[in-house]
Amino acid sequence: MSTRQVRPRRSAGPVVAVTGAADGIGRALVARLAASADVRKVVALDDHRGDVPGVTWRVVDIRDPQLTSRISDVDVIVHLDIDQSPETDHRERRAYNVRGTQTVITAAAAVRVRRVILVTSAMVYGAQEGNPVPLPEDSPTAAEFDDGIVGDFLEIEELAGMAPVAHPGMTVTVLRPAALVGPGIDTVVTRHFEAPRLLTVKGTAQRWQFCHVDDLVTALDLAVSGEVSGRFAVGCEGWLEPEEVEEITGRRRFELPAAITFGTAQRLHRIGVTPAPATDLHYVVYPWVADCATLREAGWKPSRDNAEALNALLEEVAGRHALVGRRLARKEATMATAAGATVAVIGTAAIVRRARRKRRG
């Protein structure tokens, strides 16, 4: 049942719906939109009610076809209810993310919502040793279609491309943020900075570009207003070199040949030790920096530079420990650090097997 907060009715501006509105990026966006004089009404959609005042809350599962009845008065819908957790089974996550996006687009078309806004990732450009730094914003999507989160993003982008063809009159805007950081962000990339050392591949220099959630929200606000459209990247200007990352994090790099890095990671993933496929490691060892030309030309500027964003990430992950994307208990982390970085990566499976045997008694 919808609960409407008492607020002055605005005569102009769109009615904007946001999925995933109770928490995280969705919560931040609805709070910003609720304070905007350019938005007539904000409809907050989630499977539970949030705490942002001044918006109309509608509790709904975004995969439910009955979503149409919850957005019949909406002009613009921003879909942010995406699961990026490394802990979610990849089949469940793919089904949730793709079906949710498909339902949102179909429901929007059914009730003639004219604009749909989606968020994927600059990961869709692919992380490759030979990538130019930065990548032009109109570069083709060259990521590998696998069972990692980037596979979800590629499917979502396919849906975005088909939507205007299947539903004439609908426009779909896609934002592609760089490596997200900020409160509540937990991804394979952020877990890289929970490790005792920074993994690098021999002969390759990673460059780092980040996007703070606060800056993604301001970019989404521009998309809602229609000042930017199409598919475009969101992130800090420029990038950090490996030496700068070492200095900011206080962590040293360790270097492995590509064959050992990806071969070991794939074996650990195959036996269920690590949550992400080996291809996800590409995003922590190869560059995928994007030129945010569309936003720059619109006058948008990020509130943080890459160094400040990385410091925000370090504050979030303080006290956590992970290797190859798998979060470790304190005792496991101590063993891994003591063993040395290279041995730690290769020996993660042995640590996990010992822990499992102990639990079984």
Buried (B, 14 or more C-beta within 10 A) or exposed (E): EEEEEEEEEEEEBBBBBBBBBBBBBBBBBBBBBBEBEEBBBBBBBBBEEBEBEBBBBBBBBBBBEEBBEBBEEBBBBBBBBBBBEBEBEBEEBBBBBBEBBBBBBBBBBBBEBBBBBBBBBBBBBBBBBEBEBBBEBEBEBEBBEBBBBBBBBBBBBBBBEEBBEEBEEBBBBBBBBBBBBBBEBBBBBBBBBBBBBBBBBEEBBBBBBBBBBBBBBBBBBBBBBEEBBEBBBBBBEBBBBBEBBBEBBEBEBBBBEBEBBBEBBBBBBEEEBBBBBBBBBBBBBBBBBBBBBBBBEBEBEBEBBBBBBBBBBBEBBEEBBBBBBBBBEEEBBEBBBEBBBBEBBBBBBEBBEEBEEEEEE
